[in-house]
Amino acid sequence: MKRQKILLNTMDQSRSNIFLIVGEKSGDLYGGQLIKELLKKKSNLKINFWGGYSMQQAGGNLLQHYKEYNFMGLDEVLKNLITIQKKMNLCKQHILETKPNIIILIDFPGFNMRIAKFSKKNGIKVIYFIPPKVWAWNAKRMIKIKKYVDLTFSILPFELSYFKKHNINIFYYGNPLTKIIDSHNFIEIKKNKNYQDVVSLLPGSRISEISRSIVIFKELIKSMPKFMFYVAAVDNVPESIYSSLQNLPNVKIYNNRTYDIVKSSKVAVVVSGTASLEVALLNVPQIVVYKTSYFTYLIAKMVLKIKYISLVNLILSKSLVKEFIQQNFNFLLISNEIVKIVDDNNYTNKIKKGYKELRNILGSGDPITQIASSIIKMG
């Protein structure tokens, strides 16, 4: 609470140029890159935002950290409806106080679509960077995007034709992750010779998904004592969430070093999300896992219109990497898949060949620079 008050007191009350809103760690990554590029092009821009520390380090003014309003899954959202509404009202208040010319919404559709409507009604230009996945569910949002959003930027190539069919003003310049990863300064983590191979575990970035995956990862680690496991920890959750793994002999936990530990591993086990695409671009064979509450899973089964959950398989439109969801997310199935990847070179090469195809589809442009240029022209 004290930190929040300090942030609010430092808020620039004069007219700002841009206001950004993200809802989780990957959005913060993209938002940080975008703020950096915007300020490079026009250093006197005033940028306020709701987001995370990547955006703050890039030069924006942090008004609210996403960990204060990030809720995932229908059951978690329902439990926190009052908090979400309070945060929504606070966000609207911040927008009215800072009077931006442009609102940039990054993913986080449940929250951001309501902000789009509010912003448009208050005469603010609305840009959506990483729009709602209307092709997967809730196609009715397409009508609202057309009504409330002035300009849309996608990072998924297959979205372009889908949105254009509905006369949405959308552009695709490539996926920012290709440049982010290619420009990363990797620090190799040396393998302990006492272990056969290294497996990296990416348990997610939200408390709910980490809590569910850590329990299963613990069983996996104990069942494979000949393997060393590197765990990708994040700093937007309490450190204690990883405590059940700390005393296991074949585990090392690394905070905010995901790219390094994945690059230093033979296989990665990834909780589905942006991380799936990151691991593919790092060229490391992966297993995609996911588990949510039973209630959320039942609803998702009824409304989702997609074959796959991982971005890798979705972009390629085929099953390249194995996905283990709900009850199939268990240590036996995962350990068998790890052994298969480690022992079968043909299988590994097939996955890496698919990754090469994925890179070709995504392209090798500099989307953030092009998006920033469009935003500057619009403002």
C-alpha positions in Angstrom: 0.0 0.0 0.0 2.8 2.4 0.9 4.5 1.8 -2.5 1.2 2.4 -4.3 0.8 5.8 -2.5 4.3 6.8 -3.5 3.6 6.0 -7.1 0.4 7.9 -7.1 2.0 11.0 -5.6 4.6 11.0 -8.3 2.0 10.8 -11.1 2.3 13.6 -13.7 -1.0 15.5 -13.5 -0.4 17.4 -16.7 -1.5 16.2 -20.1 0.4 13.1 -21.1 1.0 11.8 -24.5 0.5 8.1 -24.1 -1.0 5.8 -21.5 -0.3 2.0 -21.7 -2.1 -0.9 -20.0 -0.8 -4.5 -19.7 -1.9 -7.3 -17.4 0.9 -9.7 -17.0 4.7 -10.4 -17.5 4.8 -11.0 -21.3 2.8 -7.8 -21.8 5.3 -6.0 -19.6 8.1 -7.3 -21.8 6.5 -6.1 -25.0 5.5 -2.8 -23.3 9.0 -2.2 -22.1 10.4 -2.6 -25.7 7.7 -0.3 -27.1 8.3 2.5 -24.5 12.0 2.3 -25.1 11.5 2.7 -28.9 8.9 5.5 -28.5 11.3 7.5 -26.3 14.2 6.8 -28.7 12.1 8.4 -31.5 10.7 11.2 -29.3 12.5 11.7 -26.0 10.1 14.3 -24.6 7.1 12.0 -24.7 5.2 11.7 -21.4 4.3 8.0 -20.9 2.2 6.8 -18.0 1.3 3.2 -17.6 -0.2 0.3 -15.7 2.2 -2.6 -16.0 5.5 -3.9 -14.7 9.2 -3.2 -14.0 10.3 -3.7 -17.6 8.2 -0.8 -18.7 9.4 1.3 -15.7 13.1 0.6 -16.6 12.4 1.6 -20.2 11.4 5.1 -19.0 7.7 5.1 -18.4 5.9 6.3 -15.3 4.5 3.3 -13.3 1.1 4.0 -11.8 0.0 0.5 -10.8 1.9 -2.8 -11.0 0.0 -5.6 -12.8 0.4 -8.0 -9.8 -2.2 -5.8 -8.1 -4.9 -6.6 -10.6 -3.9 -9.7 -12.5 -6.4 -12.5 -12.0 -6.5 -15.6 -14.1 -9.2 -18.2 -14.7 -13.0 -17.8 -14.2 -13.0 -18.9 -10.6 -10.3 -16.5 -9.6 -11.9 -13.6 -11.5 -15.3 -14.4 -9.8 -13.7 -14.4 -6.4 -12.1 -11.0 -7.0 -14.9 -9.2 -8.9 -15.0 -6.3 -6.3 -11.2 -5.8 -6.4 -11.3 -5.9 -10.2 -14.0 -3.3 -10.4 -12.1 -1.0 -7.9 -9.0 -1.3 -10.1 -11.1 -0.6 -13.2 -12.4 2.6 -11.6 -8.9 3.6 -10.5 -7.5 3.0 -14.0 -10.3 5.2 -15.5 -9.5 7.9 -12.9 -5.8 7.8 -13.9 -6.7 8.2 -17.5 -8.9 11.2 -16.9 -6.2 12.8 -14.6 -3.4 12.3 -17.1 -5.4 13.1 -20.2 -3.5 11.1 -22.8 -3.7 11.6 -26.5 -3.4 7.9 -27.1 -4.2 4.8 -25.1 -2.2 1.6 -25.9 -3.7 -1.6 -24.8 -1.5 -4.7 -24.7 -3.4 -8.1 -24.6 -5.3 -8.5 -21.3 -8.7 -8.3 -23.1 -11.2 -8.8 -20.2 -9.9 -5.6 -18.7 -8.6 -3.7 -21.7 -11.8 -4.0 -23.9 -13.7 -2.1 -21.2 -10.9 0.5 -21.1 -11.1 0.8 -24.9 -14.8 1.7 -24.7 -14.2 4.2 -21.9 -11.3 5.8 -23.8 -13.2 6.1 -27.1 -16.1 7.8 -25.3 -13.7 10.3 -23.8 -12.2 11.2 -27.2 -8.9 9.4 -26.8 -7.4 7.5 -29.7 -7.2 3.7 -29.0 -4.4 1.4 -30.2 -4.6 -2.4 -29.5 -1.2 -4.1 -29.5 -1.8 -7.9 -29.3 -5.6 -7.9 -29.7 -8.1 -10.3 -28.1 -7.9 -13.8 -29.5 -11.4 -13.7 -31.0 -10.5 -16.6 -33.4 -10.3 -18.8 -30.3 -13.4 -17.7 -28.4 -15.8 -14.7 -27.9 -16.0 -13.6 -31.5 -18.5 -10.9 -30.4 -15.5 -8.9 -29.3 -14.8 -8.3 -33.0 -17.7 -5.8 -33.1 -16.3 -3.9 -30.1 -12.8 -3.8 -31.6 -14.2 -2.3 -34.7 -16.2 0.2 -32.7 -13.7 1.3 -30.1 -10.2 0.6 -31.5 -8.6 2.9 -34.0 -5.5 0.8 -34.9 -4.5 -2.8 -34.2 -1.1 -4.4 -34.3 -0.8 -8.2 -34.2 2.1 -10.4 -33.4 0.6 -13.6 -34.8 0.7 -13.9 -38.6 -2.5 -15.9 -39.0 -4.5 -13.2 -37.3 -4.1 -10.7 -40.2 -6.5 -12.3 -42.7 -9.0 -13.1 -39.9 -9.3 -9.5 -38.7 -9.2 -8.0 -42.1 -12.3 -10.1 -43.1 -14.1 -8.0 -40.5 -12.7 -4.7 -41.8 -10.5 -4.2 -38.8 -7.6 -1.7 -39.3 -4.8 -4.2 -38.4 -1.1 -4.6 -39.2 1.4 -7.4 -38.8 5.1 -6.5 -38.9 6.5 -9.7 -37.3 6.8 -11.0 -33.8 8.9 -9.0 -31.3 10.3 -12.1 -29.6 12.6 -12.9 -32.6 14.6 -9.7 -32.2 14.4 -9.8 -28.3 15.8 -13.3 -28.2 18.4 -12.8 -31.0 19.8 -9.7 -29.3 19.9 -11.3 -25.8 23.4 -11.6 -24.3 23.3 -15.2 -23.1 25.3 -16.3 -20.1 25.9 -20.0 -20.2 25.2 -22.1 -17.1 27.7 -24.9 -16.9 26.3 -28.4 -16.6 27.1 -30.4 -13.5 28.9 -33.6 -14.7 27.2 -35.7 -12.0 23.9 -35.5 -13.9 23.0 -37.0 -17.3 21.3 -33.9 -18.7 19.6 -30.6 -17.8 15.9 -30.0 -18.0 14.5 -26.5 -17.6 11.2 -26.0 -16.0 9.1 -22.9 -16.7 6.2 -23.0 -14.2 4.5 -19.8 -15.3 4.3 -16.2 -14.2 1.1 -16.1 -12.2 0.6 -17.3 -8.7 -2.3 -19.6 -9.6 -0.5 -21.4 -12.5 2.8 -21.7 -10.6 1.0 -23.2 -7.6 -0.5 -25.9 -9.7 2.6 -26.7 -11.8 5.1 -26.7 -8.9 3.3 -29.6 -7.2 3.7 -31.8 -10.4 7.2 -30.6 -11.1 8.3 -31.7 -7.6 7.1 -35.3 -8.4 8.8 -35.1 -11.8 12.1 -34.0 -10.2 12.1 -36.7 -7.6 11.3 -39.4 -10.2 14.3 -38.4 -12.4 17.3 -38.2 -10.0 19.8 -38.6 -12.8 18.7 -35.3 -14.4 19.4 -31.8 -13.2 16.4 -29.4 -13.2 16.7 -25.6 -13.7 13.6 -23.7 -12.5 12.8 -20.4 -14.1 11.5 -18.2 -11.2 10.0 -14.8 -11.7 10.1 -11.8 -9.3 6.4 -10.7 -9.5 5.3 -13.6 -7.2 6.4 -14.4 -3.6 9.7 -16.2 -3.4 8.1 -18.7 -1.0 6.0 -20.2 -3.9 9.2 -22.1 -5.0 10.1 -23.3 -1.5 9.0 -26.9 -1.9 11.7 -27.4 -4.5 14.6 -25.7 -2.8 15.9 -28.7 -0.8 15.8 -31.2 -3.6 19.4 -32.1 -4.6 18.9 -32.0 -8.4 17.3 -28.6 -8.5 18.6 -25.1 -9.1 16.3 -22.1 -9.0 17.2 -19.0 -11.1 15.4 -15.7 -10.8 14.7 -13.8 -14.1 17.2 -15.8 -16.1 14.7 -17.8 -18.2 16.6 -17.5 -21.6 19.9 -18.5 -20.0 18.5 -21.6 -18.3 16.5 -22.7 -21.3 19.5 -22.3 -23.6 21.6 -24.3 -21.2 19.2 -27.2 -21.1 18.5 -30.3 -23.3 14.7 -30.1 -22.8 12.2 -27.5 -21.5 8.9 -28.2 -19.8 6.8 -25.1 -20.3 3.5 -23.9 -18.8 1.7 -22.8 -22.0 1.8 -19.1 -22.9 4.3 -16.8 -24.5 7.1 -19.0 -23.0 6.2 -21.7 -25.5 7.2 -19.4 -28.4 10.3 -18.2 -26.5 11.6 -21.7 -26.0 11.0 -22.5 -29.7 12.9 -19.4 -30.8 15.7 -20.5 -28.4 15.7 -23.8 -30.4 15.3 -26.1 -27.4 12.9 -29.1 -27.6 9.9 -28.6 -25.3 6.9 -30.1 -23.7 3.9 -27.9 -23.1 1.8 -28.3 -20.0 -1.1 -26.6 -18.4 -3.5 -27.1 -15.6 -6.3 -24.8 -14.3 -9.2 -25.2 -12.0 -11.8 -27.9 -13.0 -14.5 -25.2 -13.3 -12.4 -23.0 -15.6 -11.4 -26.1 -17.6 -15.0 -27.1 -18.2 -16.0 -23.7 -19.4 -12.9 -23.5 -21.6 -13.8 -26.8 -23.2 -17.2 -25.5 -24.1 -16.2 -22.2 -25.6 -12.7 -22.6 -27.1 -12.5 -23.2 -30.8 -8.9 -24.3 -31.1 -7.1 -27.6 -31.5 -4.0 -26.6 -29.6 -3.0 -24.5 -26.6 0.7 -23.7 -27.4 1.6 -20.8 -29.7 4.1 -23.1 -31.5 1.4 -25.6 -32.6 -1.1 -22.8 -33.3 1.2 -20.8 -35.6 2.3 -24.0 -37.4 -1.2 -25.3 -37.5 0.0 -28.8 -36.6 1.1 -30.8 -33.6 4.9 -30.3 -33.4 5.4 -30.3 -29.6 3.5 -32.4 -27.2 0.8 -30.8 -25.0 -0.3 -32.3 -21.7 -3.4 -30.6 -20.2 -5.2 -31.1 -16.9 -5.1 -34.8 -15.8 -2.5 -35.5 -18.6 -0.2 -33.0 -16.9 1.4 -35.6 -14.7 5.0 -36.6 -14.0 4.8 -40.0 -15.7 3.8 -38.7 -19.1 6.2 -35.9 -18.9 9.2 -38.0 -17.8 8.5 -40.4 -20.7 8.5 -37.5 -23.2 11.7 -36.1 -21.7 13.5 -39.5 -22.1 12.2 -39.7 -25.7 13.6 -36.3 -26.6 16.9 -37.0 -24.9 17.4 -40.5 -26.5 15.8 -40.1 -29.9 17.9 -37.8 -32.2 15.5 -38.1 -35.1 12.6 -36.9 -32.8 14.7 -34.0 -31.6 15.7 -33.0 -35.2 12.1 -33.2 -36.3 11.1 -30.6 -33.5 14.0 -28.3 -34.5 13.1 -28.5 -38.2 9.6 -27.4 -37.1 11.2 -24.5 -35.2 13.0 -23.4 -38.3 9.7 -23.4 -40.2 8.2 -21.4 -37.4 10.9 -18.7 -37.6 10.3 -18.4 -41.3 6.6 -17.8 -40.8 7.2 -15.2 -38.1 9.7 -13.3 -40.2 12.8 -11.4 -39.1 11.6 -7.8 -39.2 11.7 -5.2 -36.4 8.1 -4.9 -35.5 8.5 -2.7 -32.4 10.3 0.0 -34.4 7.6 0.0 -37.1 4.8 0.0 -34.5 6.5 2.9 -32.6 6.8 4.9 -35.9 3.0 4.4 -36.5 2.2 5.5 -33.0 4.3 8.7 -33.3 2.6 9.6 -36.6 -0.8 9.0 -35.1 -0.1 11.2 -32.0 
